[in-house]
Amino acid sequence: KSVQYYGLLAAAGYVFDHVRVSRAERAERFDERYGTMTAGKLYPWQLPDLHEAAVSGEILPYEATPAWLIRDIIRSIPITPADFTFVDIGSGKGRMLLVASEFSFSRIVGVEISQELNDIAAANIQRRSNTATARSRYDLRCMNASQYEFENDPLVVFLFNPFGRDTFDTVVSRLEASLRRHPREVYVAYLNPRFEKRLKRSPVFRRLHGDGSRLRPWRRYVVYRSMN
């Protein structure tokens, strides 16, 4: 399946990724600590509701971001979280949303194309959030990210390599258009930034900082800020 959808190089990394992700989850024990189910790596052909859409190769595997890395990235952004809405594009099982809730963002939005993964995220939020008030901060959208209309609030937008080049270009273009209509402070945190060139040539964003090695792309990230 990896060869069919992503080519020989992706297939070569299949076993390595399985071992890497399993070791990272055992070390962090996020789900064990919080009673959630966010771990693992899921390929689109393993999700029945994505089977046909997966053929395009634009939908990339779900992988939970290490919680420590999410915290490091958020702390590196010079903002007061209460003034911002947090948006995770490709929110999967919801780990990034749960960690973002530790930072008192005004709202936390998850955009996920798979209904199955979106339902798992909702269940994880239910387990982790003890009150209706805490749960009301979340807004889960089951939809194609290329059709998502960004809120007019100041935003922190996270992407962990969720889709291919064409979809990434569409999402960035929609965010640029939103900023032209409603100028505001927006940060984009992009993990495993395969298509960073699209952000580099954007007339709307400038690179703020980044970290990580190209030899470990799953831990490498860049942060861009809107120029307004």
N, C-alpha and C positions, 0 to 999 in steps of 0.2 A: 504493500500500500504506500509506503514512503517513497519508493521509486516511482510509482504511478502518479502521485500527486506532487511530489517535491523534487524528484530527481535523485541521482545516485549519491551525491554528497550528503543529502539529508538521511538517506538510508544507512550510510556508513556510520552516522552519529547516533543511530537509534538505540543501540545497546548502551553506548557510553552515556547518553542522556538518561536512560532508565536507571543506571547505577548512580549517576551523579545526583539525580533528584531524590532517589531513595536515601542516599547518605545524608543529604542536606536536611531532609525531613526528620530523620532519626536524631540528628544533632540539635535541631531547633525545638522539636516536640511541641509545635504550636497547637495542633489539634488536641493533643493529650492534655495540655494545660487548660484549654478553654472549652473543651467539650464540643468542638466543631468538626466539620468534615471538609477541609479545604485542600488537602494534600494531593499529590500524585500528578501524573501527566496524562492528559486525555487527548487523543487525536480525533479530528472531526468525523472520521469514518466509524468511530466507536459510539457516536451519538446519533441515534436514528433520525432525529429531526434535522440533522445537518447532512445526511448522506448525499442528497442530490447537489446541494450547494458546495459540498467539499470538492467536487470534481474540478472546479475552477482553479483550485490551488490558492485561492485568496484567503481562505480561512485556515489559520495556523493553529498548532496544538495549544491546549490550555496547560499552563504550568503555574503553580502558586509561587508568587514572589516571596523570598525570605522576608520575614517580618522585620528583622534588624535592618535590612537594606531599605525597606520602605520608610522606616523611622529616620534613618540617616538622610535620605533624600529630602523628606519633608522638613527636617531640621535645617537643611542647607539652603532652603528657600527663604528669603528675607521678608516674611509676611507675619501678620497676626491672623492665624487661621479663622478666628471667629468672623472676620470680615470677608471670607471667601467661601465659595461653593467648591467642593471637591468632586471631580468627575473622573471615573475610571472607565476608559473605553476598552471593552473586552473584559468585563468584570468577572466572568467565569463563576467560580464557587464563592467569591466574595471575600477572599482573604484581605485584599488591599483595602476594601471598604471597611472591614472590621478594624484594621490597624489605623486607618484614617480617623476612625471615631475616637481614638485616644487623644486627638489634637483639637477637639472642639470646633471643627468646621461648622459653618452655619447650616449647611446641607451637604449630604453625601449622595451622589448619583452614580449608579452603575448602569452601563449600557452593554448588553450581551445578546448576541444573535440566537443562542441556543436556549429554548424554553427549559430543557432539562437542567442545564447549568444554572439558569436564573432561578429555578425552583429550589435548587440546592442552596444557592446564596440566600434566598429568603428564609429557608429553614435555619441556616447558620446564624443569621441576624436574630431570628427568634430565640435561639439558644443563648446567644451572647448578650442580648439586650433585655434587661429585667423589667422594664416599664414601657408602657405605651408611648410615653413622651420620648424615650430614647429611640424607639423604633420609628417614630414619626420623622426623624431626621433623615431617614433613608428614602431614596426614590429609585426603584429598580425599573429599568426599561428593557423589555425584551424586543429588540429590533435590530435591523442592520445599521451599523454605525455610519454608513455612507448616507443615511437618511436622517440622522440625528440633528436637531436644531439646538445649538448651544444656548444656555441660559444667558440673560443679559447681565448677570452678576459678575463681579471679579471672580476669576476661576483659577483653580489648579487642576490641570488636565494630565492624567497619567496614562501611559500606554506601555505595555510590556510586549512589544513585537506581536500584536494580536492578529495582524492580517498582512496581505501582500501589498506590493507597490501601488497598484491602481486604487485600492481602497484607502490606503494611507494618503495618497495624493488628494482624493476626494474629501476626506475628513479634514485635512489641513486647509484645503481651499474653502470649505464651509466655515471653519473657524476664522480664517482671514476675512471672509465676507461679513461674518458676525461682528468682528472688531471694527470694520469700516462703518457699519451701521451704528454700532454702539461702542465707541472707544472706551476702554477700561483696562485695568491691570489683569493680565492673564499670563500664567506660567505653564509651560509644557514640559513635563518630565518624561523622557523617552528612554526606556530600558531596552538593551540589546538593539541599539539604534541603526538598523540595517539601511534605512532610507533617510538618514540624517541630511543628505544633500538637499532634499526637498525643503527642509527647514532652513538650511544655510542660504538658499537663494530666495527665501521669503522676504518680501518688502515690509512685512509686518513684524517679524520676530528677529531678535538678535540673541546670540548664544551668551548665556550667563556664566555657566561653568559645567564641568563634567568630571567623571572619575571612573576608574576601572581600566582593565587591560583588554586589548583586542583578543588576547588569547583566552579570555574568559568572558565572552560576550554576554552571557546570562547575568553577569554582575556589572557590566559596563552601562553607564547612563550619561545622558546630557540633559541640561536644563536650559530652556529658552524662555525669554521674557518679551512680552509685547512692547513695541515702541510707540508710546502714546503720549 
